[in-house]
Amino acid sequence: MVHSGEILRTLIEINGTVCVAYHKTNFDIYDFDFRQYFETKPVITNTTLPVVLRIGAISAYENLANALMELDLRLVNSVRQHSMASLLPNWYPKIKEFTARSVWYDTLPTAEAILAEFTFPVFIKGERQTNRHNQAMSIANNLAELENILNYWKQDNVLGWQRLICRDFIKLEKIAERVGDKIQPSKEFRIFLWKNRAVGVGHYWTEFEKVELTVNERSHIIKLAEEISKMVDVPFLVVDMAKKEDGDWIVIELNDAQESGYAGVNKLQLWQRIVDIEDGKDNVKP
C-alpha cells in the first residue's frame, strides 16, 4: 500500500494542468512514464490542481483522501465518487437499463436463493471484480457448478470479503476461442472519461488480435459512455462495454479510472487529451 508521504514524493505537475501521483507497478498495462512525454515538475507545496492517483490498486481510499486533504491536496474523485465507480451495488441502480440485470447478497447466499432469482447459466462476480476472468469460477451452467463456486467463495481471500453478485448471462460477440480456463473473449472496449468527456477508447482483450470498431460503433459507444458518466457523476471514470450477439451494446462494468489498466487505449493520447481539456480546448476527441 502506498501512503500519503510516498505520494507527496512522487507528485508531479503535468503541463501546469493536472497533478499525478505515480508509483510504478511493473505492469505495462498500467504504467506510463509521464516525464518522458510531458513537461513535468515536482509539486513541493499545496496545489489547487486535481490530483490523480496512478499507484495501482488502492485499498483504503478514504483514509488516503483524508490524509491528502489535510495537506490541501484534492483527489480528482472524491471518496463518494470512488465508491460509486468501484462498487456495482452503487452504480447499478443508476444505469441498470444499460447493463445486465444484477442481484447482490450481503451474506453468501445458498444455491436455492440464487435460483429463486435466476435460471442457468448465471454469471457470478464480486462487487469489485470478477474472479481473475476464470470461467469455472464466474459462470454456473448447472447446480453442481453453482455449488462449486459457492464453496470456493467461502475459502477465497480475494472474493470472500466482497458481496457476491449474480448477473443475467448475456451472450456476447466473440472475437476468439477461449484459452484455458479464461472467460470467452468478446468484442469489448474500455473507455476512459475525464469530466464526462471520452479521452480514450481501446480494445479490452489485448492478448488477442486487435479488434476494430466501425465509425458508427465508435460514435455510439462514446456517446453512451459519456451519458453514463453524467449519470454516475465520477470525474475520472472507466466504462467497459461489449457488443452482444444480437448487435446491441451493453455496459459490462464501471471503475475508478485511477485504478484501471489502459487495456488497448493509447496512453499518450489519453493524457494529452486530459491536458488539453484542462487547458480549455474544446475540440478534444478520442
TORKOL-4160 file (C-alpha; in steps of 0.2 Angstrom, whole numbers, padded with zeros to 4 digits, m for minus):
286
<pt num="1" X="0000" Y="0000" Z="0000"/>
<pt num="2" X="0006" Y="0017" Z="m0005"/>
<pt num="3" X="0005" Y="0030" Z="0010"/>
<pt num="4" X="0002" Y="0049" Z="0009"/>
<pt num="5" X="0020" Y="0053" Z="0012"/>
<pt num="6" X="0026" Y="0042" Z="m0003"/>
<pt num="7" X="0013" Y="0051" Z="m0014"/>
<pt num="8" X="0020" Y="0068" Z="m0010"/>
<pt num="9" X="0037" Y="0062" Z="m0015"/>
<pt num="10" X="0030" Y="0056" Z="m0032"/>
<pt num="11" X="0018" Y="0070" Z="m0035"/>
<pt num="12" X="0021" Y="0079" Z="m0052"/>
<pt num="13" X="0013" Y="0093" Z="m0061"/>
<pt num="14" X="0009" Y="0090" Z="m0080"/>
<pt num="15" X="0010" Y="0105" Z="m0091"/>
<pt num="16" X="0003" Y="0115" Z="m0077"/>
<pt num="17" X="m0014" Y="0107" Z="m0079"/>
<pt num="18" X="m0016" Y="0092" Z="m0068"/>
<pt num="19" X="m0006" Y="0083" Z="m0054"/>
<pt num="20" X="m0002" Y="0065" Z="m0055"/>
<pt num="21" X="0005" Y="0054" Z="m0040"/>
<pt num="22" X="0014" Y="0040" Z="m0049"/>
<pt num="23" X="0020" Y="0024" Z="m0042"/>
<pt num="24" X="0027" Y="0011" Z="m0054"/>
<pt num="25" X="0019" Y="m0006" Z="m0053"/>
<pt num="26" X="0029" Y="m0015" Z="m0066"/>
<pt num="27" X="0014" Y="m0019" Z="m0076"/>
<pt num="28" X="0015" Y="m0012" Z="m0093"/>
<pt num="29" X="m0004" Y="m0012" Z="m0095"/>
<pt num="30" X="m0005" Y="0001" Z="m0080"/>
<pt num="31" X="0012" Y="0010" Z="m0080"/>
<pt num="32" X="0016" Y="0026" Z="m0090"/>
<pt num="33" X="0031" Y="0037" Z="m0089"/>
<pt num="34" X="0024" Y="0054" Z="m0089"/>
<pt num="35" X="0041" Y="0063" Z="m0088"/>
<pt num="36" X="0046" Y="0055" Z="m0105"/>
<pt num="37" X="0032" Y="0064" Z="m0114"/>
<pt num="38" X="0026" Y="0079" Z="m0105"/>
<pt num="39" X="0034" Y="0094" Z="m0096"/>
<pt num="40" X="0033" Y="0090" Z="m0078"/>
<pt num="41" X="0039" Y="0097" Z="m0062"/>
<pt num="42" X="0038" Y="0091" Z="m0044"/>
<pt num="43" X="0024" Y="0098" Z="m0033"/>
<pt num="44" X="0033" Y="0104" Z="m0017"/>
<pt num="45" X="0018" Y="0114" Z="m0010"/>
<pt num="46" X="0000" Y="0113" Z="m0010"/>
<pt num="47" X="m0009" Y="0115" Z="m0026"/>
<pt num="48" X="m0027" Y="0118" Z="m0032"/>
<pt num="49" X="m0025" Y="0107" Z="m0047"/>
<pt num="50" X="m0034" Y="0090" Z="m0047"/>
<pt num="51" X="m0023" Y="0076" Z="m0041"/>
<pt num="52" X="m0024" Y="0059" Z="m0050"/>
<pt num="53" X="m0018" Y="0043" Z="m0042"/>
<pt num="54" X="m0008" Y="0031" Z="m0053"/>
<pt num="55" X="m0002" Y="0020" Z="m0039"/>
<pt num="56" X="m0011" Y="0003" Z="m0043"/>
<pt num="57" X="m0025" Y="m0004" Z="m0033"/>
<pt num="58" X="m0030" Y="0007" Z="m0019"/>
<pt num="59" X="m0035" Y="m0002" Z="m0003"/>
<pt num="60" X="m0040" Y="0012" Z="0009"/>
<pt num="61" X="m0046" Y="0026" Z="m0002"/>
<pt num="62" X="m0055" Y="0036" Z="0011"/>
<pt num="63" X="m0040" Y="0036" Z="0023"/>
<pt num="64" X="m0029" Y="0042" Z="0009"/>
<pt num="65" X="m0040" Y="0055" Z="0003"/>
<pt num="66" X="m0042" Y="0062" Z="0021"/>
<pt num="67" X="m0023" Y="0062" Z="0024"/>
<pt num="68" X="m0021" Y="0072" Z="0007"/>
<pt num="69" X="m0034" Y="0084" Z="0011"/>
<pt num="70" X="m0025" Y="0089" Z="0027"/>
<pt num="71" X="m0011" Y="0094" Z="0015"/>
<pt num="72" X="m0023" Y="0104" Z="0005"/>
<pt num="73" X="m0022" Y="0091" Z="m0009"/>
<pt num="74" X="m0039" Y="0086" Z="m0018"/>
<pt num="75" X="m0041" Y="0070" Z="m0027"/>
<pt num="76" X="m0050" Y="0071" Z="m0044"/>
<pt num="77" X="m0063" Y="0058" Z="m0037"/>
<pt num="78" X="m0070" Y="0061" Z="m0020"/>
<pt num="79" X="m0072" Y="0047" Z="m0008"/>
<pt num="80" X="m0091" Y="0046" Z="m0013"/>
<pt num="81" X="m0086" Y="0046" Z="m0032"/>
<pt num="82" X="m0073" Y="0032" Z="m0029"/>
<pt num="83" X="m0086" Y="0021" Z="m0021"/>
<pt num="84" X="m0099" Y="0025" Z="m0034"/>
<pt num="85" X="m0087" Y="0019" Z="m0048"/>
<pt num="86" X="m0079" Y="0005" Z="m0039"/>
<pt num="87" X="m0094" Y="m0005" Z="m0032"/>
<pt num="88" X="m0108" Y="m0012" Z="m0043"/>
<pt num="89" X="m0122" Y="m0010" Z="m0030"/>
<pt num="90" X="m0118" Y="0009" Z="m0030"/>
<pt num="91" X="m0118" Y="0012" Z="m0049"/>
<pt num="92" X="m0130" Y="m0002" Z="m0055"/>
<pt num="93" X="m0146" Y="0007" Z="m0049"/>
<pt num="94" X="m0141" Y="0022" Z="m0059"/>
<pt num="95" X="m0138" Y="0014" Z="m0076"/>
<pt num="96" X="m0147" Y="m0003" Z="m0075"/>
<pt num="97" X="m0156" Y="0000" Z="m0091"/>
<pt num="98" X="m0139" Y="m0001" Z="m0100"/>
<pt num="99" X="m0132" Y="m0017" Z="m0091"/>
<pt num="100" X="m0136" Y="m0035" Z="m0086"/>
<pt num="101" X="m0149" Y="m0037" Z="m0073"/>
<pt num="102" X="m0140" Y="m0039" Z="m0056"/>
<pt num="103" X="m0144" Y="m0045" Z="m0039"/>
<pt num="104" X="m0131" Y="m0044" Z="m0024"/>
<pt num="105" X="m0131" Y="m0053" Z="m0007"/>
<pt num="106" X="m0125" Y="m0045" Z="0009"/>
<pt num="107" X="m0121" Y="m0063" Z="0015"/>
<pt num="108" X="m0116" Y="m0078" Z="0005"/>
<pt num="109" X="m0132" Y="m0085" Z="m0002"/>
<pt num="110" X="m0137" Y="m0103" Z="m0005"/>
<pt num="111" X="m0139" Y="m0110" Z="m0022"/>
<pt num="112" X="m0158" Y="m0111" Z="m0019"/>
<pt num="113" X="m0158" Y="m0092" Z="m0015"/>
<pt num="114" X="m0149" Y="m0088" Z="m0031"/>
<pt num="115" X="m0161" Y="m0100" Z="m0042"/>
<pt num="116" X="m0176" Y="m0091" Z="m0035"/>
<pt num="117" X="m0170" Y="m0076" Z="m0045"/>
<pt num="118" X="m0160" Y="m0083" Z="m0060"/>
<pt num="119" X="m0160" Y="m0098" Z="m0072"/>
<pt num="120" X="m0144" Y="m0106" Z="m0079"/>
<pt num="121" X="m0132" Y="m0100" Z="m0085"/>
<pt num="122" X="m0129" Y="m0087" Z="m0072"/>
<pt num="123" X="m0114" Y="m0075" Z="m0071"/>
<pt num="124" X="m0106" Y="m0073" Z="m0054"/>
<pt num="125" X="m0094" Y="m0060" Z="m0048"/>
<pt num="126" X="m0088" Y="m0050" Z="m0033"/>
<pt num="127" X="m0094" Y="m0032" Z="m0030"/>
<pt num="128" X="m0077" Y="m0025" Z="m0036"/>
<pt num="129" X="m0071" Y="m0039" Z="m0048"/>
<pt num="130" X="m0073" Y="m0055" Z="m0057"/>
<pt num="131" X="m0063" Y="m0070" Z="m0051"/>
<pt num="132" X="m0047" Y="m0067" Z="m0062"/>
<pt num="133" X="m0058" Y="m0069" Z="m0078"/>
<pt num="134" X="m0059" Y="m0088" Z="m0073"/>
<pt num="135" X="m0074" Y="m0095" Z="m0082"/>
<pt num="136" X="m0077" Y="m0110" Z="m0070"/>
<pt num="137" X="m0077" Y="m0098" Z="m0055"/>
<pt num="138" X="m0088" Y="m0085" Z="m0064"/>
<pt num="139" X="m0101" Y="m0094" Z="m0074"/>
<pt num="140" X="m0113" Y="m0108" Z="m0067"/>
<pt num="141" X="m0121" Y="m0119" Z="m0080"/>
<pt num="142" X="m0130" Y="m0131" Z="m0068"/>
<pt num="143" X="m0132" Y="m0134" Z="m0050"/>
<pt num="144" X="m0116" Y="m0143" Z="m0047"/>
<pt num="145" X="m0106" Y="m0129" Z="m0054"/>
<pt num="146" X="m0115" Y="m0116" Z="m0044"/>
<pt num="147" X="m0112" Y="m0126" Z="m0028"/>
<pt num="148" X="m0094" Y="m0127" Z="m0033"/>
<pt num="149" X="m0092" Y="m0108" Z="m0035"/>
<pt num="150" X="m0101" Y="m0105" Z="m0018"/>
<pt num="151" X="m0089" Y="m0117" Z="m0009"/>
<pt num="152" X="m0074" Y="m0109" Z="m0017"/>
<pt num="153" X="m0081" Y="m0092" Z="m0012"/>
<pt num="154" X="m0080" Y="m0097" Z="0006"/>
<pt num="155" X="m0062" Y="m0100" Z="0005"/>
<pt num="156" X="m0055" Y="m0087" Z="m0007"/>
<pt num="157" X="m0046" Y="m0072" Z="0002"/>
<pt num="158" X="m0049" Y="m0060" Z="m0013"/>
<pt num="159" X="m0068" Y="m0064" Z="m0015"/>
<pt num="160" X="m0073" Y="m0069" Z="0002"/>
<pt num="161" X="m0074" Y="m0051" Z="0009"/>
<pt num="162" X="m0084" Y="m0045" Z="m0006"/>
<pt num="163" X="m0103" Y="m0046" Z="m0008"/>
<pt num="164" X="m0107" Y="m0059" Z="m0021"/>
<pt num="165" X="m0116" Y="m0053" Z="m0036"/>
<pt num="166" X="m0126" Y="m0063" Z="m0048"/>
<pt num="167" X="m0130" Y="m0056" Z="m0066"/>
<pt num="168" X="m0140" Y="m0062" Z="m0081"/>
<pt num="169" X="m0129" Y="m0071" Z="m0093"/>
<pt num="170" X="m0128" Y="m0061" Z="m0109"/>
<pt num="171" X="m0121" Y="m0069" Z="m0125"/>
<pt num="172" X="m0108" Y="m0058" Z="m0132"/>
<pt num="173" X="m0100" Y="m0057" Z="m0149"/>
<pt num="174" X="m0084" Y="m0067" Z="m0148"/>
<pt num="175" X="m0068" Y="m0062" Z="m0155"/>
<pt num="176" X="m0058" Y="m0078" Z="m0152"/>
<pt num="177" X="m0059" Y="m0095" Z="m0145"/>
<pt num="178" X="m0057" Y="m0097" Z="m0126"/>
<pt num="179" X="m0039" Y="m0100" Z="m0119"/>
<pt num="180" X="m0038" Y="m0112" Z="m0105"/>
<pt num="181" X="m0050" Y="m0108" Z="m0090"/>
<pt num="182" X="m0052" Y="m0090" Z="m0095"/>
<pt num="183" X="m0069" Y="m0082" Z="m0100"/>
<pt num="184" X="m0074" Y="m0081" Z="m0118"/>
<pt num="185" X="m0065" Y="m0066" Z="m0125"/>
<pt num="186" X="m0078" Y="m0054" Z="m0133"/>
<pt num="187" X="m0079" Y="m0038" Z="m0143"/>
<pt num="188" X="m0076" Y="m0027" Z="m0128"/>
<pt num="189" X="m0069" Y="m0010" Z="m0126"/>
<pt num="190" X="m0063" Y="0001" Z="m0112"/>
<pt num="191" X="m0067" Y="0019" Z="m0112"/>
<pt num="192" X="m0059" Y="0032" Z="m0101"/>
<pt num="193" X="m0068" Y="0048" Z="m0097"/>
<pt num="194" X="m0062" Y="0064" Z="m0090"/>
<pt num="195" X="m0076" Y="0076" Z="m0083"/>
<pt num="196" X="m0089" Y="0067" Z="m0094"/>
<pt num="197" X="m0079" Y="0068" Z="m0110"/>
<pt num="198" X="m0071" Y="0052" Z="m0118"/>
<pt num="199" X="m0052" Y="0053" Z="m0119"/>
<pt num="200" X="m0048" Y="0036" Z="m0124"/>
<pt num="201" X="m0055" Y="0021" Z="m0132"/>
<pt num="202" X="m0046" Y="0004" Z="m0134"/>
<pt num="203" X="m0050" Y="m0015" Z="m0136"/>
<pt num="204" X="m0051" Y="m0024" Z="m0119"/>
<pt num="205" X="m0044" Y="m0041" Z="m0123"/>
<pt num="206" X="m0026" Y="m0035" Z="m0128"/>
<pt num="207" X="m0019" Y="m0053" Z="m0128"/>
<pt num="208" X="m0029" Y="m0057" Z="m0143"/>
<pt num="209" X="m0028" Y="m0049" Z="m0161"/>
<pt num="210" X="m0034" Y="m0031" Z="m0160"/>
<pt num="211" X="m0052" Y="m0028" Z="m0164"/>
<pt num="212" X="m0058" Y="m0013" Z="m0173"/>
<pt num="213" X="m0074" Y="m0003" Z="m0172"/>
<pt num="214" X="m0084" Y="0004" Z="m0186"/>
<pt num="215" X="m0086" Y="0023" Z="m0187"/>
<pt num="216" X="m0104" Y="0021" Z="m0181"/>
<pt num="217" X="m0100" Y="0009" Z="m0167"/>
<pt num="218" X="m0086" Y="0020" Z="m0160"/>
<pt num="219" X="m0098" Y="0035" Z="m0161"/>
<pt num="220" X="m0112" Y="0025" Z="m0152"/>
<pt num="221" X="m0101" Y="0018" Z="m0138"/>
<pt num="222" X="m0093" Y="0035" Z="m0134"/>
<pt num="223" X="m0110" Y="0044" Z="m0134"/>
<pt num="224" X="m0117" Y="0031" Z="m0122"/>
<pt num="225" X="m0101" Y="0031" Z="m0111"/>
<pt num="226" X="m0102" Y="0050" Z="m0109"/>
<pt num="227" X="m0121" Y="0049" Z="m0105"/>
<pt num="228" X="m0117" Y="0036" Z="m0091"/>
<pt num="229" X="m0103" Y="0046" Z="m0085"/>
<pt num="230" X="m0115" Y="0060" Z="m0082"/>
<pt num="231" X="m0127" Y="0048" Z="m0073"/>
<pt num="232" X="m0115" Y="0042" Z="m0060"/>
<pt num="233" X="m0105" Y="0059" Z="m0058"/>
<pt num="234" X="m0087" Y="0052" Z="m0057"/>
<pt num="235" X="m0074" Y="0064" Z="m0065"/>
<pt num="236" X="m0061" Y="0051" Z="m0069"/>
<pt num="237" X="m0071" Y="0035" Z="m0075"/>
<pt num="238" X="m0069" Y="0019" Z="m0085"/>
<pt num="239" X="m0083" Y="0011" Z="m0094"/>
<pt num="240" X="m0081" Y="m0006" Z="m0101"/>
<pt num="241" X="m0094" Y="m0010" Z="m0115"/>
<pt num="242" X="m0096" Y="m0026" Z="m0126"/>
<pt num="243" X="m0106" Y="m0030" Z="m0141"/>
<pt num="244" X="m0120" Y="m0043" Z="m0139"/>
<pt num="245" X="m0123" Y="m0057" Z="m0151"/>
<pt num="246" X="m0139" Y="m0048" Z="m0157"/>
<pt num="247" X="m0129" Y="m0032" Z="m0161"/>
<pt num="248" X="m0133" Y="m0021" Z="m0146"/>
<pt num="249" X="m0120" Y="m0014" Z="m0134"/>
<pt num="250" X="m0121" Y="m0017" Z="m0116"/>
<pt num="251" X="m0111" Y="m0010" Z="m0101"/>
<pt num="252" X="m0100" Y="m0023" Z="m0093"/>
<pt num="253" X="m0093" Y="m0013" Z="m0078"/>
<pt num="254" X="m0088" Y="0004" Z="m0072"/>
<pt num="255" X="m0072" Y="0008" Z="m0062"/>
<pt num="256" X="m0062" Y="0022" Z="m0055"/>
<pt num="257" X="m0050" Y="0026" Z="m0069"/>
<pt num="258" X="m0036" Y="0029" Z="m0056"/>
<pt num="259" X="m0035" Y="0011" Z="m0053"/>
<pt num="260" X="m0039" Y="0005" Z="m0071"/>
<pt num="261" X="m0026" Y="m0003" Z="m0083"/>
<pt num="262" X="m0025" Y="0005" Z="m0100"/>
<pt num="263" X="m0030" Y="m0010" Z="m0110"/>
<pt num="264" X="m0029" Y="m0006" Z="m0128"/>
<pt num="265" X="m0030" Y="0013" Z="m0125"/>
<pt num="266" X="m0016" Y="0024" Z="m0132"/>
<pt num="267" X="m0008" Y="0031" Z="m0116"/>
<pt num="268" X="0000" Y="0046" Z="m0123"/>
<pt num="269" X="m0016" Y="0052" Z="m0132"/>
<pt num="270" X="m0026" Y="0049" Z="m0117"/>
<pt num="271" X="m0016" Y="0060" Z="m0106"/>
<pt num="272" X="m0013" Y="0073" Z="m0119"/>
<pt num="273" X="m0032" Y="0074" Z="m0121"/>
<pt num="274" X="m0034" Y="0077" Z="m0102"/>
<pt num="275" X="m0021" Y="0090" Z="m0103"/>
<pt num="276" X="m0030" Y="0099" Z="m0117"/>
<pt num="277" X="m0047" Y="0098" Z="m0108"/>
<pt num="278" X="m0039" Y="0106" Z="m0093"/>
<pt num="279" X="m0031" Y="0119" Z="m0104"/>
<pt num="280" X="m0048" Y="0124" Z="m0110"/>
<pt num="281" X="m0048" Y="0117" Z="m0128"/>
<pt num="282" X="m0065" Y="0112" Z="m0135"/>
<pt num="283" X="m0061" Y="0101" Z="m0149"/>
<pt num="284" X="m0054" Y="0087" Z="m0139"/>
<pt num="285" X="m0060" Y="0070" Z="m0147"/>
<pt num="286" X="m0054" Y="0052" Z="m0143"/>
